[in-house]
C-alpha cells in the first residue's frame, strides 16, 4: 500500500468564543494604525492622542456600566421597521452583536427567551 | 514510491461551502475566503488553512466571497439582498450595499477602488468604493439570474455568466455587450486568469477554455461526472475540477488527459481554486468543509511534510480513502 503524505498538524479551526482577527498578529499590528498609536508622535499630536484616548475610555466605560445597570431591568428597544419591543435585559455577547433578553413583549406575543440582533436596534432606554 | 495525497480538512462551517477565493501573495503570505450557506464567511491563512476570523453580519446564506489582491479588503454577496465590504485585517464591516434581490457574485478591481456585483435581479452593478453613497453604474441585458460577474482586460471589461445560458463580455464605459457566448445549459462556474487572458467555464460534464478577450474557444475537456467548478494552474500545465461525484479531478491542460482523481469530500464539490503560487488547490463542498490539496503530492509545503523512508515521524495522518 502506498504511504500517505505526512502532515505536521491539522489546520486550526475557529475559536468558539470570538470572531478572530487576532489584534496581536504581525499583520494586524503592521496594517492597523489605530488612532491610539503607541509609536512616537510630535508633541502636539501626542497630546491630542492622549485626549482622544481619555475620551474613548470614558465613553467605553460608561457604555459597559450601562450594560451592567440594565441587567434584569425592563428595557424598551426601538428597532428598524417601526418595531418597539420591551424585555428584561439579560446580557450582551462580547462583540455586542446580540442581546440576551427574557419575557420579550412583541406584537405577536410574549417570547420567554430571545436574542435581539444589535444591528437591528436603533436605540434602547430603561429606568435606573 | 509515489505518495498518496493527504488533503487538509478545514472545518468550522456548519452548512455547504458554495464559493471560495484566494488573495494575491502578500508580505504575510496569501489568504483564502470561503462563502457558506451558514451566513458566516471565514478568512483563513492560504497555505495552512488555519482560521483567522469570521465575518459576522450577514443575515442569510453567503453565495459569493472575494478578497482584494493585498487581502486588506473582503467582499461578500448574500441572500439577505446585500453585498458587504469588510476590512480583512480587523474583520469589521465597512460597507453594506443594498440590492433588490439575492446577490450572488462580488469582484474587486485590481486597485480595489470599484466593486462589481451581480445576482438574481439580473443587473450587473459597479460601485465606486471611494463614493459608496453614489448610485452604482448599472449594466442590464441578462434575462436570468447572474451567477458570476468578473472584471477582465485590465478592469476595462466585464465578463458575466447567468442562468440564461449565456456568458457576456461587456465594455465598462459604454455598458454595451461586446461579445456573447450561448450554451445549451446553464454555466456552473467561471474563472478568469488575467495572465494569458484565459477564461475557464464549466457546464454539464465539460470544462471549457476560452480566450477572454475574443471569447474564441481554446479547447474543451469532458470529465466523468457533472462538474460544478474548475481552476487552471498559474503555469497552465494542469487544471482541477470537482462536482457531483464528490471527487477532485486533475487533468493535464496540454494533453487533456485525466491524471488523478481524489476522494475525500462527503458531498458534491461546489468550488475549487488554485492558490496564487500554484502549490495547492482548495475545494469547498456541500459537506461544509474546505479541503486543501497538494499540486505536487509529497512535497514539503505548508503543513505537508516530505518524510524520507525509515525516518520516525511523531505525528502521521491517514486519510480515509
Contacts between the chains, C-beta under 8 A, distances in Angstrom:
chain1	res1	chain2	res2	distance
A	2	B	1	6.0
A	2	B	2	6.1
A	2	B	3	6.4
A	2	B	4	4.8
A	3	B	1	7.2
A	3	B	3	5.9
A	3	B	4	6.8
A	4	B	3	6.8
A	4	B	4	4.6
A	4	B	5	7.8
A	4	B	6	4.9
A	4	B	316	7.5
A	4	B	317	7.0
A	4	B	318	5.5
A	4	B	319	6.1
A	5	B	3	4.8
A	5	B	4	6.8
A	5	B	5	6.6
A	5	B	6	4.3
A	5	B	294	6.8
A	5	B	297	6.1
A	5	B	298	5.4
A	5	B	304	5.4
A	5	B	305	7.7
A	5	B	306	7.7
A	6	B	6	7.3
A	6	B	304	7.3
A	6	B	305	4.9
A	6	B	306	8.0
A	6	B	307	4.8
A	6	B	313	5.3
A	6	B	315	7.6
A	6	B	316	5.1
A	6	B	317	7.1
A	7	B	6	5.8
A	7	B	8	6.6
A	7	B	303	5.0
A	7	B	304	5.8
A	7	B	305	6.6
A	7	B	315	7.5
A	7	B	316	7.8
A	7	B	317	5.0
A	8	B	303	5.0
A	8	B	304	7.9
A	8	B	305	5.6
A	8	B	315	7.0
A	9	B	303	6.3
A	9	B	315	6.8
A	10	B	8	6.8
A	10	B	9	7.1
A	10	B	303	7.6
A	10	B	317	7.3
A	11	B	8	5.4
A	11	B	9	7.3
A	11	B	10	4.9
A	11	B	44	7.3
A	11	B	48	5.7
A	11	B	49	3.2
A	11	B	50	5.3
A	11	B	51	7.3
A	11	B	292	7.4
A	11	B	303	6.9
A	12	B	48	7.8
A	12	B	49	8.0
A	12	B	50	4.3
A	12	B	51	5.6
A	13	B	10	7.5
A	13	B	11	5.4
A	13	B	12	5.0
A	13	B	51	5.7
A	14	B	12	4.2
A	14	B	42	6.9
A	14	B	51	4.7
A	14	B	54	6.1
A	15	B	51	7.5
A	19	B	53	5.7
A	19	B	54	4.9
A	19	B	55	7.8
A	19	B	56	5.3
A	19	B	91	5.8
A	20	B	43	7.6
A	20	B	51	6.4
A	20	B	52	5.6
A	20	B	53	3.1
A	20	B	54	6.0
A	20	B	91	6.5
A	21	B	43	7.8
A	21	B	52	6.6
A	21	B	53	3.8
A	21	B	89	7.0
A	21	B	90	5.5
A	21	B	91	3.7
A	22	B	52	7.5
A	22	B	53	7.9
A	23	B	90	7.9
A	25	B	52	7.8
A	26	B	28	6.8
A	27	B	28	4.4
A	27	B	89	6.2
A	28	B	89	5.7
A	28	B	90	7.1
A	30	B	28	7.9
A	31	B	72	6.5
A	31	B	89	4.8
A	32	B	89	5.6
A	32	B	90	6.1
A	95	B	56	7.2
A	97	B	56	6.1
A	117	B	59	7.8
A	119	B	57	6.9
